């Protein structure tokens, strides 16, 4: 079996690692991949948005199964292109990926079908948004409607901050067309939990819970990032929370998408807020989270490829997901200055320390091979250092221990990933 994975980050490295465990998989390609992925797969110089070239490559090489890791190609319709060429591909079609591609669509869907979420209003003009903010209850949350690398969310505590946020999103167009429409939400308080799921259009299977850390600096200070670390499972995701979400959120979302003529096949990521009034949906994503995949997939007992094939074939009801009774913590090693400006091309030392270790993982996010073969930094998030432990405290200690094994000149990380574990 030949597999193609589309993407180049830590999430895709985790997906490739899981795919390599399947005994039927004889060859893995990754487009475009990175230096860490290259140890398991043949990286090909094709961009994730080059749909026709990727489909042609899949046909030329006899690819049996393609996994789309990234949000941009999913929202852009890569699955539709592959399916039109008769290729087996895992991920939602364009009309279903809108669940992530448009915050306004997802909020309207939840409102229509009674799925718990924050109260909101949507605006297509800055003037209307500013007028609304004059009487809105503060704080508020501003969200760019479209994709913004996980960074198009602004929490505004004052009216001046909210006005500046509207200017940033809609007038300065910090995230381009993603800010043509914005959603203004009520500010919710509580614990955040990430829950990934496999979906085949009608059936949903829930993966182990996780919790991401979006802010760049310790204490949840600094700018929003793509994610500075995560842990799984979340001690705050109790059986009571799980039961509520299964009844009111998970299947309800799958059924709502089907009722709208947009059956969803792939991974739905539920970003939840555990409020005093019960769990509510913060956001949907239409693919594995990054870095959530780096702590969830290593704990999954099922063969990932077999589960994905069941989704594509519409027989997920035959699958029961199982996860190991342990925990995982991922600490992201970033380039100092991320998410704004940072230096690239810096040599990384100590990567061989992870060889032959079964409970430590070094998932590459922003790396490449230099001219002399030395692996160097090539992005804001460089590596995801993941460790498995018997419980969250042990996994956290091991992950931070392993962050000391590798080094590069402008290495930066948060030191409080999973600190909430101590409060559970």
N, C-alpha and C positions, 0 to 999 in steps of 0.2 A: 504494500500500500504506500502510495506517495502522497505526502501532505504538504500544502502550502499555507504558511501563516503570513498575514499581511500586517505589517507594523514594525516598529523599531525600538520599543521601549522596554521597561522592566516587566510590564504586563505581558508583552509578547515573549520575553525570555521565560517567564513562568509558564506560559501556554506551550511553548516549544519543549520545555523540560517535562511537562506532563505528557505531551504527545509522544515523546521519545520512550515512554514506559510501555507503550502498547506494542506487543510482540509482532503485530501485523505490519507495523510501520517500518518500512525498509529505508525510506529516504524522506528527509524533511528539507523544504526550501523556505526561506524567509525573505520577504521583500519589504523594505530594504535590509532589515536586520541591524545588528551591531556586533561589536567585537566579542561579546560574551556569547551571543546566540551562535556565532560562527563556529563555536566548539561543538555544537550539536546539529547544526543545519548549514546548508549551502546558502549563503546570502547572495541575493541577486540585485543588481542596481536598478530596481524599478520602484518608483514612488508609489505611495499608497493611494494617490488620486489618479493614477494612470490606468483607469479601468480597462480600456480596450487592450492595452499592452499586457496587463496582468492576465486577462482572460486568454489572450493569444498564447502567452507563456504556459498557462495551465494546460491548454489543449496540446501544445507542442511537446511538453514534457510528460503528458499522460497523468496529470495530477488527479488523484481519486477523490480528494477532499480538501477544501479550502476553508480556513478559519480566519475571519476578519476580526482583528483585535481592536482597531481604532474607531473612534466615533465619526470623524470626518468622512471617510469613505462610505460608512453605513448610511449616514444621513444623505450623502450624495447619490446613493443608488447603486453601489457596486454589486450588491446581491442580485438586483434585477438584471444587470449586465451579464453576470455569470450564469444565472438561470436561463437567460435567453440563448446562451451558447450550450445549454445542456450540461452544465457543470454543477457538481454537488458542492454546496457552499453553506457554511454555518453563519447565521446572522439574520437580522430582520431586513425585509425589503424596505425600500425608501418610504412607502406610505405608512409603515409601522415604526421606522426609526425616528419619525417625527416626534415620538414620545419623548425623546431627548432633544431633538433638533429644534423644537419650539416650546419654550416655557409657557407661552400663552396657550398653545394647544393643550398641553398636559394639565394646566390649571383648569381650563374649560372642561376637559374630560372629567376631571375629578369632581368638579361642581355638578356636572350633568348627572353623574352616576353615584353621587353621594359618598365618594371616597374621602375620608378625613384629611384635610389639609388646611393651611393658613388662609384666612380671608385675604382677598387681593383685588386689585384693579389693574387693567392693562392700558397702555397709552402708546399712540403712534406719533405723537407730536410733543416736543419738549414743553411747549406752552401749556398744553392740557395737563401734563404731569406736574408742572410747577404750580398750577392753579389748585390741583388736588392736594398737593403737599401742604398748602397753606392751612388746611383744616384737618389734616391727617393726624392720628395719634402717633406720637413718637415713643420709642425708636421705630424705624421702618427698614425694610430690606428692599433694595433695588436689584433687579435681575435683568441682565441682557437676555432678550428672547432667544437668540441663537447660540451656537457653540462659541465658547470663549476660553478653551483650554482649562476649564474648571475655575476660572478666575473672574468671571463676569458677574460676581455677586458682591454687593456693597451693603454693609450694615451701617446705617446712619442714625446717630444718636440725637442730632440736633437738626433744626430746619436748614441751617447753613450747610451742614454736611450733606443733607439730602439734595439741596439745590446744586451743590458742587458735583454730586454724583450724577444727577440728570445731565449736567453739562458734559461730564466725562464720557458718559455712555452715548448720549444722543447727539451732542453738538461737536465735541472733540473727536467722537467716533473712535475711542480707544480700542474697541474690539470690532471695528469695521461695521459691516452690515448686521452683525449680531445685535447691535444696539438700535436698529431701525424701530423696533418695538421694545418696550420695557414693561416688566411686571413690577408693581409696587405691592409688597406683601406686609401683613402685620408681622411684627417681630415675635417669634416664639421662643420660649425658654425651656430648657430641659436637656437631657442627655441625647447626643446624636448617636445613631447606630446605622451601620450599613448592612444591608441584607441582599445578597446576590441570589439569583434564581435561574434555573433552566426552564424554558417554555417551548412548547411545540405548536402553539396556536390555540390550544384549548386546555391543556394540562400544564400545571406548574409544579416544580419541585424546588424546595427551598434549600439553599446551601447554608453553611455555618455563618453566624453573624460576625461582624468585624466593626472596628471603629477607626476612622481616619483622623489625621491631624492636618488641617489645611493651612494654618498660619505658619509663616516662615520662622518665627522665633519662639523661644521658650515662653510658657505661660500664655500661649495663644495670642501673642503679640505679633506685630508686623503684617506684611501683605499676604493676601491669599496666594496660595501656590497650587500646583497640581496634586500636592500631598507630600508631607514630610515624614510620614511613617504611619504604621497601623498595627493593630493587634487583633487576634481572633482566638476564641470567641469573646464576645462582649459579656461581662458579668451582669450588665444592666438589661440584657435581652432575656427576660425571665420567661418561664412557661406561660405565665398569664399574658405577657406582651405577645408572645408567639401565637397564642390562641386567638387573641383579638385581631391580630394582623391577618391571620389566615381567614378569618370570617369576614373582615371588613375591607381589607386592602389588597392582598395578593391575588386571590382568584377573581375578585371584583375588577381588578385592573385588566387581567387577561380577558375576562368576559366583555368588558367595556370596549376593548380594542377590537374584538371579534364582532361585536354588535355594530361598530362603526365601519365595518368592512375593511378593517386593517389588522387581520390576524397576525399576531406577533410570534415569530420563531427566532429563538436565540437566547440571549441573556438579558433579563431585566434586573437592573440594579435599583433597589429601593433605598433612598436616603431618608431615614426616619428621624423624627424628633419625638422623644418620649416626654410629652407635656403633662401637666397636672390633669388635663382633661382627657388623657389617653394618647396613644401613638398617633402621629399625623405624618403625612408624606411631605418631606422637604423638597425632594426632586426625584426624577427618574433618570436613569442612564440606560442606554440601549446596548450595553456591552459590559465586560468585566471592568471593575474599578482598577485603578492604578494609584496606590499600591495594594489595594485589597486582594487582588488576585495572588499576590506574592505570599499572603498568609493563609488564604483559603484553599487554593489548589494543592499545596503540599500536604494538607490535612485530609484531603478527599480520598477515601478508600476506593471509590469507583474508578474505572478506567474512563478518563475524560473523553477520549475519542468515541467510545461506545455510547456514552450519554449524549454527546452531540449528534451522533448518527440517529439516535432514537428521536431526538428533537426534529431533525430534518425529515424523518420518515413518519412523523406523527404518531409515534408509539411510546411517548414518554410515560404513559400510564403504566407501562410494564416495568419501570425503573424505580427503585427506592434508593435515594442517596444515603451514603454512610460516611461519617467522618471519624477520625481517630479521637480518642478521649484524651486529648492533650491540648497544647496551646502553641501559638506562634506569634512572634513579634518581628516587625520589619522596621528598621531605622534607615532612612534615606540619607546617603552622603551626597551633599550638593556642592556646587561651586559657589564660593562666597560671592555675594552680590545677587544671587538668584532670588526673586524672579525677574529682576531688572536687567542689569548688565554684569557680565562675568567673563573671565578669560577661559579660552579653550586650548586644547593641544598640550595639556600638562601630563607628564608621565605618571602612571599609576603603579605603585609598588605593592607587593604582598598578595596578589591575587591567587597565587598557588597555594596559599594557606587553606583554601577551601576545598582543594582536591581530596577526593576519597572520604569526605565527611558526610554522613547521612543526615545529620540534624542541623547542619548549617548550610545556608545558600547565599550566594552572591549573585543577585540578579542585576545584569547590566541595563542601565537606562540610557545614559548618554555617553557612549564610548565608541572609539574606533581604533583600528590598528594604524600606527604611524608608519612612515616609510621604512624604518628599520625593524618593523614587526612589534615594537613596543606599544602596548595598549595605552592610549591617552584619553583625556577627558574630551567630550564632544557635546556637552549640553549642560543645562542648569541642574537637573537631577542626574547624577552620575551613576550611583550604585544603590541597590536596595539590599541591605544586609539583614537577612532573615535567619532566625533561630527557632528551633522546636524545643519545647520543654514540657515537663510533666504537668506544669500549670503556668499561668501567665507570669508569675513572678520569676520563675526559673527561666522561662523563655526570654523575658526582658533582660535579665542579667547576662544571659549568654549572647544575646544580640549586641548589647553594648560592649561586651568583651570582644566580640568579633570585629566591631568597628575599628578597634585598635590594630587589627592585623594588616589593614590596607592604608595607604596614604597617598596623597597628592598635594601639590603646593597650596591650593586654596580650598582645601577640604572644610566643609561646614556641615553641621548637623544640629538638630534639636536634641536636648538632653533629657527631655521629659516625656518621650513617647511611652504611652502606657502608664503614666503616673497615676491616672484615674483608677487603675487597678487597686491601688492601696486604699482607695476610698470605698471600694465595693463591700 
